[in-house]
Amino acid sequence: MSEFVEELHQDPEDVEEELAKKEFGLLMYRLQKLSPRARARLQSDFAQRMVETTLPIETPKGKLSFVLLGKTSAGRAMSLLTKQPATIEWIDGFQPGSVFWDVGASIGVFSLYAALGTDTKVIAFEPAAVNYYLLSANCEANSLLDQIDCLLVGLGSEPAIARLEVSQFRPGKSFSFRGHKDLPYETKQAAVVLSADQLVEQYGLPCPNYVKIDAPGSAEAIIAGVSRTLRRPEVRQIHLEVRQRRARRIRGSHIQKGIGGRE
């Protein structure tokens, strides 16, 4: 079971939930019996309404609303404050007027939290199309599109068109350019990869004060591509989410700033 789905199973199912599941099963059965035109009309309308009905999550800084599409994305929303409390505490310590880069933003839980009730400017990077949709939709649902720039881009050591192992029918999951040995996906998606140095120097992206990197299998390449930017005085802290065996190699290469992270 996904670590983010566990949050959805903490409380026992109540009578209303069980009844809703049965009624939904009956609805799906009836949809299958309709003519193609009637099914297309109703199913598309129902799906649109469900996506537009967001889930409110209360935080110490106010309410955030999340688009529900798949159990993993719902679990990420439900576990916003509990799954990685150290990351939340780190974000709470940002200085006013900061620029935050969220690399591997997924559906945007930390981007949204960093922007909520602050003047922090957020750059959120997410190369997987299905997660990028949810990232952008969540920013729109919270009226934060002016404060959060969502980029459908992967970061790496140099510019490239890379193949991301991904399924567009698995919203909220973690995907990788290297693939997951334990959970491989049969389909791949082409994605633009740029270096962070290139984005700052050639495209004028604001230099970050804080950087969170959560990109399975790509952390070393990302660090290599941000080496010049990391030497700038504006960069204050980097929060890496990597496995322990990679952490030593990264620490010994380009980073000269303070690092926070989790295994």
C-alpha positions in Angstrom: 0.0 0.0 0.0 1.3 3.4 -0.9 2.6 5.4 2.1 0.3 8.3 1.1 -2.8 6.0 0.9 -2.4 4.9 4.5 -3.9 8.2 5.6 -7.2 7.2 4.0 -7.5 4.0 6.0 -6.9 5.3 9.6 -10.6 5.5 10.5 -13.1 2.6 10.0 -15.6 3.0 7.3 -19.0 4.3 8.5 -22.5 3.4 7.3 -22.7 6.4 5.0 -19.4 5.6 3.3 -20.4 2.0 2.7 -23.8 3.1 1.3 -22.1 5.6 -1.0 -19.7 2.9 -2.3 -22.7 0.7 -3.1 -24.6 3.5 -4.9 -21.5 4.4 -6.9 -21.1 0.7 -7.9 -24.7 0.7 -9.1 -24.1 4.0 -11.0 -21.1 2.5 -12.8 -23.2 -0.5 -13.7 -26.0 1.6 -15.1 -23.5 3.7 -17.1 -22.3 0.6 -18.8 -25.8 -0.2 -20.0 -26.4 3.2 -21.7 -26.0 4.0 -25.3 -22.5 5.4 -26.2 -24.0 8.9 -26.6 -25.8 8.9 -23.3 -22.9 7.3 -21.5 -20.5 9.9 -22.9 -22.8 12.7 -21.9 -23.4 11.5 -18.3 -20.0 10.0 -17.5 -18.1 13.1 -18.7 -20.5 15.4 -16.7 -20.1 13.3 -13.5 -16.3 13.2 -13.8 -16.2 17.0 -14.3 -18.3 17.6 -11.2 -16.2 15.2 -9.1 -13.0 16.9 -10.1 -14.4 20.3 -9.4 -15.6 19.3 -5.9 -12.3 19.9 -4.0 -11.3 18.6 -0.6 -10.6 21.3 2.0 -7.7 20.6 4.3 -7.1 22.8 7.4 -3.6 24.0 8.1 -2.1 26.4 10.8 -1.9 29.0 8.0 -5.4 28.5 6.7 -7.4 26.2 4.4 -6.1 24.6 1.3 -8.3 22.9 -1.3 -7.2 19.8 -3.3 -8.5 18.2 -6.5 -9.2 14.6 -5.9 -8.0 12.3 -8.6 -6.8 8.9 -7.5 -6.1 7.6 -3.9 -2.4 8.5 -3.9 -3.1 12.2 -4.7 -5.9 12.2 -2.1 -3.5 10.6 0.4 -0.9 13.3 -0.3 -3.5 15.9 0.5 -4.7 14.2 3.7 -1.1 13.7 5.0 0.1 17.2 4.2 1.0 18.0 7.8 1.7 14.5 9.1 3.8 12.6 6.5 6.8 14.9 6.5 6.6 17.2 9.6 10.3 18.2 9.3 9.6 19.6 5.8 6.6 21.6 7.1 8.8 22.9 9.9 11.5 23.9 7.4 9.0 25.7 5.2 7.6 27.6 8.2 11.1 29.0 8.8 11.3 30.7 5.4 12.2 34.4 5.6 9.7 36.9 4.2 10.0 37.7 0.5 11.8 34.4 -0.3 11.9 32.4 -3.5 11.3 28.7 -3.1 12.0 26.1 -5.7 10.0 22.9 -5.3 11.8 20.4 -7.6 9.6 17.3 -8.1 6.6 19.1 -6.8 4.1 16.3 -7.7 0.6 17.5 -7.0 1.9 20.6 -5.1 1.3 20.0 -1.4 4.5 21.8 -0.3 4.3 24.5 -3.0 0.8 25.3 -1.9 1.7 25.3 1.8 4.7 27.5 1.2 2.7 30.1 -0.7 -0.4 30.1 1.6 -0.6 33.3 3.7 2.9 34.4 2.8 4.7 36.5 0.1 6.9 33.6 -0.8 7.4 33.2 -4.6 7.3 29.5 -5.6 8.7 27.8 -8.7 7.2 24.3 -8.9 8.8 21.8 -11.2 6.9 18.6 -12.3 7.7 16.7 -15.5 4.9 14.1 -15.3 1.9 15.3 -17.2 -0.8 13.8 -14.9 0.9 15.3 -11.8 1.4 18.6 -13.5 -2.3 18.8 -14.2 -3.1 18.3 -10.5 -0.4 20.7 -9.5 -1.8 23.4 -11.7 -5.4 22.6 -10.9 -4.6 22.8 -7.1 -3.0 26.2 -7.6 -6.1 27.4 -9.5 -8.4 26.0 -6.9 -6.6 28.0 -4.2 -6.2 31.2 -6.3 -2.4 30.9 -6.1 -1.4 30.8 -9.8 0.0 34.4 -9.6 2.3 33.3 -6.7 3.2 29.8 -7.9 4.8 29.3 -11.3 4.2 25.7 -12.4 6.7 24.4 -14.9 6.3 21.2 -16.9 10.0 20.6 -16.8 12.5 18.1 -15.3 15.8 19.3 -14.0 19.1 17.7 -14.8 22.8 18.3 -15.5 22.2 19.4 -19.1 19.4 20.1 -21.6 17.8 17.0 -23.0 14.6 15.3 -24.1 14.3 12.4 -21.7 11.8 9.6 -21.3 10.0 9.5 -18.0 8.6 6.1 -16.8 5.1 7.0 -15.9 1.4 6.1 -16.2 -1.1 8.9 -16.7 -3.7 6.7 -15.0 -1.7 6.8 -11.7 -2.1 10.4 -10.5 0.0 11.4 -7.5 2.5 8.6 -7.8 6.3 9.1 -7.8 7.8 8.7 -11.3 11.4 8.6 -12.4 13.5 9.0 -15.5 15.4 5.9 -14.4 12.3 3.9 -13.6 11.4 2.1 -10.5 12.9 -1.4 -10.1 10.1 -2.5 -7.7 7.3 -0.8 -9.5 8.0 -0.5 -13.2 5.6 1.2 -15.6 5.2 0.0 -19.1 4.6 3.4 -20.6 7.0 6.4 -20.9 6.4 10.1 -21.5 8.8 12.4 -23.3 9.8 15.4 -21.1 12.0 18.5 -21.5 14.9 18.5 -19.1 16.9 21.7 -18.4 19.6 22.6 -15.9 18.8 25.0 -13.1 21.8 27.1 -14.0 20.4 27.4 -17.6 17.0 28.5 -16.2 18.5 31.2 -14.1 21.2 32.5 -16.5 19.4 32.2 -19.8 15.7 32.2 -19.0 15.8 34.7 -16.1 14.1 32.5 -13.5 14.6 34.0 -10.1 17.4 32.5 -8.1 16.1 30.5 -5.2 16.6 31.2 -1.5 15.4 27.7 -0.6 15.4 24.5 -2.7 13.6 21.2 -2.1 14.7 18.4 -4.3 12.5 15.3 -4.4 13.3 13.5 -7.7 14.0 9.8 -7.4 17.1 8.8 -9.2 17.9 12.3 -10.5 19.2 14.2 -7.4 22.9 13.9 -8.4 22.2 15.2 -12.0 20.1 18.0 -10.6 22.8 19.1 -8.2 25.4 19.0 -11.0 23.2 21.3 -13.1 22.8 23.8 -10.3 26.4 24.1 -9.3 26.9 27.7 -10.3 23.6 28.9 -8.9 24.4 27.2 -5.5 27.5 29.5 -5.2 25.3 32.6 -5.3 24.8 34.3 -1.9 21.0 34.3 -2.3 20.8 30.5 -1.8 20.3 29.8 1.9 19.2 26.2 2.3 18.7 23.0 0.3 16.3 20.2 1.4 17.2 16.9 -0.3 15.1 13.8 -0.2 17.5 11.0 -1.2 18.5 7.6 -0.1 21.4 7.4 2.3 23.7 5.6 -0.2 23.4 8.6 -2.6 23.7 11.3 0.1 27.4 11.0 0.6 28.2 11.3 -3.1 26.0 14.4 -3.4 27.6 16.0 -0.3 31.0 15.4 -1.7 30.4 17.0 -5.1 28.9 20.4 -5.5 27.1 21.5 -2.4 28.7 24.0 -0.1 25.5 25.3 1.6 23.7 23.8 4.6 21.6 20.8 3.8 18.5 19.4 5.3 17.0 16.1 4.2 15.5 12.8 5.0 16.4 9.3 4.1 
